[in-house]
Amino acid sequence: MAAETQAKALPRTLIIGAAGFVGGYLVRELENAGHSVTAVDIPQINLLDKESVEHWIETSHPDYVVNLAAISSVGASWKNPVQTVEVNVRGTLHLLDAVQKFAPGAKTLLIGSAEEYARKDSPINEDDPLEASNPYGITKIAQENFAELYRKKYGMKIVCTRSFNHTGVGQTTAFAIPSFVKQVADIFKSGHPGEIKVGNLSAIRDFSDVKDVVRVYRLLLENENKFNVYNVGSGIANKLSDLLDYIVSLAEMEIKISTDPEKFRPVDLPYQCADNSRIKELGYWNATDIHETLKWMFDNEMKSGH
């Protein structure tokens, strides 16, 4: 009986988009911290189907809701801006409506992006202007605007992140770092010198380990929030070319690097770094050195089959 009472006391957390890169890490983070997690993704739930969203909110009785479901690649957003708006904006509205209707006391975490910000050549804080330069960033600004509207109209508890780049094992090669790691590891495993194709290596970015990021997401859910929006990033900027050089050094083999015009974005900001004062002030940040993350990814790739 005591065990049953304890089970009922666990915070219930619904994660939408749980099959994506971040989802598995967040499920583990929350379960290890004592949450009872319901993890759903397509085909169980479709954010564009209002009834599907309402069903999961109504039946899971969540204390916390996390929306990881999104068109999350800038490149993909340029290829299909309409679908990006549908999933990232309309889908979020379906979710907020369902939470307001069936779980009005639940706290919702909406994942946004550093891509929302205007160009700035020094670390960006949450009060800096928003001026997205791609369809993905624009949809995340819209998501935040609706979150503020729902806070004011319905008194909902909604916290938004502006998450900077994060990476780790399991991220698809549509993103630069896992693409570099896989190409270099494949050449090393072949035993012959080779060539890898890359995009813009002059970009300077703030990269975090995915395990650090999901810890912050958990803590933002579990604690009272002084602010409605939080940057989630390491506060350390690295040039992509330097990170690639480190990955290549792990292979100890001659590797030629050539640029592929297909990998260049229509608009690419030269510099992006988080001012993460808000999460540091709350004691939420204990950053893993990105080189340690790259080594973890490379070692994992070396263990996988050809």
C-alpha positions in Angstrom: 0.0 0.0 0.0 2.8 2.4 0.8 4.4 1.7 -2.6 1.1 2.4 -4.2 0.8 5.8 -2.4 4.4 6.6 -3.3 3.7 5.8 -7.0 0.7 8.2 -7.0 2.9 10.9 -5.5 5.3 10.9 -8.5 5.1 14.0 -10.7 3.5 13.0 -14.0 5.3 14.4 -17.0 4.1 14.1 -20.6 6.8 14.5 -23.2 5.6 15.1 -26.8 8.2 14.5 -29.5 10.0 12.0 -27.3 11.4 9.9 -30.2 13.6 12.7 -31.3 17.3 13.3 -30.4 16.7 15.1 -27.1 13.6 13.0 -26.1 15.5 9.9 -25.0 17.9 11.9 -22.8 15.0 13.9 -21.2 13.1 10.7 -20.5 16.1 9.2 -18.7 16.8 12.5 -16.8 13.2 12.8 -15.6 12.8 9.1 -14.6 16.1 9.2 -12.7 14.7 12.2 -10.8 11.5 10.3 -9.8 9.1 11.4 -12.5 6.4 9.2 -13.9 7.0 9.8 -17.6 4.5 9.4 -20.5 6.6 9.6 -23.7 4.7 10.0 -27.0 5.6 10.7 -30.6 4.2 10.1 -34.1 2.1 7.9 -34.7 0.7 8.0 -31.2 0.2 11.8 -31.3 0.0 14.3 -34.1 0.2 17.9 -33.0 -1.7 18.9 -36.1 -4.7 16.7 -35.0 -6.4 18.6 -32.2 -8.3 15.5 -31.0 -5.1 13.5 -30.8 -3.5 16.2 -28.6 -6.5 16.5 -26.4 -6.7 12.7 -25.9 -3.1 12.6 -24.5 -3.5 15.6 -22.2 -6.9 14.4 -20.9 -5.7 10.8 -20.3 -2.2 11.4 -18.9 -3.3 13.9 -16.2 0.1 15.7 -16.4 1.7 17.9 -13.8 4.2 18.9 -16.4 4.1 18.9 -20.2 7.2 19.3 -22.5 6.9 19.9 -26.2 10.0 18.7 -28.1 8.0 18.1 -31.3 9.1 20.5 -34.0 10.6 21.1 -37.4 13.9 21.8 -35.6 16.4 22.1 -38.4 17.0 25.5 -40.0 17.8 23.9 -43.3 14.6 21.9 -43.2 12.7 25.1 -42.4 14.0 26.8 -45.6 13.0 23.8 -47.7 9.4 23.7 -46.3 8.5 27.0 -44.5 4.7 26.2 -44.6 5.1 22.8 -42.9 7.4 24.5 -40.3 4.7 27.0 -39.5 2.1 24.3 -39.3 4.0 22.1 -36.9 5.8 24.7 -34.8 3.0 27.3 -34.4 -0.4 25.6 -35.1 0.8 22.4 -33.3 1.8 24.5 -30.3 -1.6 26.2 -30.2 -3.3 22.8 -30.2 -1.2 21.8 -27.3 -1.8 25.0 -25.3 -5.5 24.8 -25.9 -5.6 21.2 -24.8 -3.6 21.9 -21.6 -5.8 24.9 -20.8 -8.9 22.7 -21.3 -7.9 19.4 -19.6 -4.9 20.2 -17.3 -5.1 23.9 -16.5 -2.8 23.5 -13.4 0.0 21.8 -15.4 3.3 23.6 -16.2 4.3 23.6 -19.8 7.9 23.8 -21.1 8.2 25.1 -24.7 11.5 24.7 -26.4 12.6 27.7 -28.4 15.9 28.6 -30.1 18.8 31.0 -30.3 17.7 31.4 -33.9 15.1 33.8 -32.6 17.6 36.5 -31.9 18.9 39.4 -34.0 22.5 39.3 -35.0 24.9 40.3 -32.2 28.6 39.9 -32.0 28.8 39.4 -28.2 26.9 37.0 -25.9 23.2 37.4 -26.2 20.9 37.9 -23.2 17.1 37.3 -23.0 16.4 41.1 -23.2 18.2 41.4 -26.6 16.0 42.0 -29.7 14.4 39.2 -31.6 14.8 39.2 -35.3 15.0 35.7 -36.8 16.8 35.3 -40.1 15.1 32.0 -41.0 11.6 30.4 -41.0 12.5 28.2 -38.0 13.4 31.1 -35.8 10.3 33.0 -36.9 8.0 30.2 -35.8 9.8 30.0 -32.4 9.2 33.8 -31.9 5.5 33.2 -32.7 5.4 30.3 -30.2 6.7 32.6 -27.5 4.2 35.3 -28.4 1.3 32.8 -28.0 2.8 31.5 -24.7 2.7 35.1 -23.4 -0.9 35.5 -24.6 -2.0 32.3 -22.9 -0.3 33.3 -19.6 -2.1 36.6 -19.6 -5.6 35.3 -20.7 -5.7 32.0 -18.8 -3.0 32.3 -16.1 -1.2 29.3 -17.5 2.2 28.2 -16.3 4.4 28.3 -19.4 8.2 28.6 -19.4 10.1 29.0 -22.7 13.7 28.3 -23.5 15.9 29.8 -26.1 18.2 26.9 -26.5 21.5 27.3 -28.3 23.2 24.5 -30.2 23.5 21.2 -28.4 24.8 17.8 -29.6 25.6 14.3 -28.5 25.2 10.7 -29.5 22.1 10.1 -31.5 21.8 13.5 -33.2 21.2 13.1 -37.0 23.8 14.0 -39.6 21.5 16.8 -40.8 23.4 18.8 -38.1 27.0 19.9 -38.6 28.8 18.3 -35.6 27.3 14.7 -36.0 28.0 15.0 -39.7 31.7 15.8 -39.1 32.0 13.0 -36.5 30.5 10.4 -38.8 32.4 11.4 -41.9 35.8 11.4 -40.0 35.0 8.1 -38.2 34.0 6.4 -41.4 37.3 7.4 -43.0 39.3 6.2 -40.0 37.4 2.9 -40.0 38.2 2.5 -43.7 41.9 2.6 -43.0 42.5 4.9 -46.0 43.0 8.7 -46.3 39.8 10.4 -47.4 37.8 13.6 -47.9 34.9 15.1 -46.0 32.3 17.6 -47.2 31.4 20.6 -44.9 29.5 23.8 -45.0 30.4 27.2 -43.5 33.3 26.6 -41.1 33.8 30.2 -40.1 30.6 30.3 -38.1 31.2 30.7 -34.3 28.6 28.8 -32.2 27.8 28.0 -28.6 27.6 24.2 -28.3 26.4 22.3 -25.2 26.3 18.6 -24.3 22.7 17.3 -24.6 22.9 15.8 -21.2 23.5 19.2 -19.6 20.6 20.7 -21.6 18.0 18.1 -20.4 19.1 18.7 -16.8 18.3 22.4 -17.2 14.9 21.4 -18.7 14.1 19.2 -15.7 15.1 22.0 -13.3 13.0 24.6 -15.1 10.0 22.3 -14.7 10.6 21.4 -11.1 11.3 24.9 -9.7 9.5 28.2 -9.6 10.6 30.4 -12.5 11.5 34.1 -11.9 11.4 34.6 -15.6 9.2 33.3 -18.5 12.2 32.9 -20.9 15.6 31.3 -20.3 18.6 31.0 -22.6 20.0 27.5 -22.4 23.6 27.4 -23.5 27.2 27.0 -22.3 28.2 30.6 -22.6 31.3 29.5 -24.6 31.7 30.1 -28.3 33.7 27.9 -30.6 34.6 28.3 -34.3 33.3 25.3 -36.2 36.6 25.0 -38.0 38.4 24.5 -34.6 35.8 21.8 -33.5 36.3 20.1 -36.8 40.1 20.2 -36.4 39.7 18.5 -33.0 37.5 15.7 -34.5 40.0 15.2 -37.3 42.8 14.9 -34.8 41.0 12.0 -33.1 41.4 10.0 -36.3 45.1 10.4 -36.6 44.8 10.1 -40.4 45.2 12.3 -43.5 41.7 13.8 -44.1 41.0 16.4 -46.8 38.3 19.0 -46.0 36.3 20.4 -48.9 33.3 22.8 -48.8 30.0 21.7 -50.2 27.7 24.6 -51.4 24.7 22.5 -50.6 25.6 22.7 -46.9 25.5 26.5 -46.8 22.4 28.1 -45.4 20.8 31.0 -47.3 21.4 33.3 -44.3 23.9 32.3 -41.6 24.8 34.4 -38.6 28.6 34.7 -38.1 28.5 34.5 -34.3 26.1 33.1 -31.7 26.8 32.7 -28.0 24.5 32.6 -24.9 24.7 34.9 -22.0 23.5 32.2 -19.6 23.4 34.4 -16.5 19.8 33.5 -15.7 20.3 29.7 -15.5 23.7 30.1 -13.8 22.1 32.3 -11.2 19.7 29.5 -10.4 22.6 27.0 -10.1 21.3 25.1 -13.2 24.5 25.0 -15.2 27.5 22.7 -14.9 28.8 22.6 -18.4 30.6 19.6 -19.9 33.6 20.6 -22.0 32.5 20.3 -25.6 35.7 18.4 -26.5 34.6 15.7 -24.1 31.3 15.5 -25.8 33.0 15.3 -29.3 35.2 12.5 -28.0 32.1 10.6 -26.6 30.4 11.0 -30.0 33.5 9.9 -32.0 34.1 6.8 -29.7 30.5 5.8 -30.1 30.7 6.1 -33.9 33.9 4.0 -34.0 32.0 1.2 -32.1 29.1 1.2 -34.6 29.0 -0.9 -37.8 30.2 0.4 -41.1 
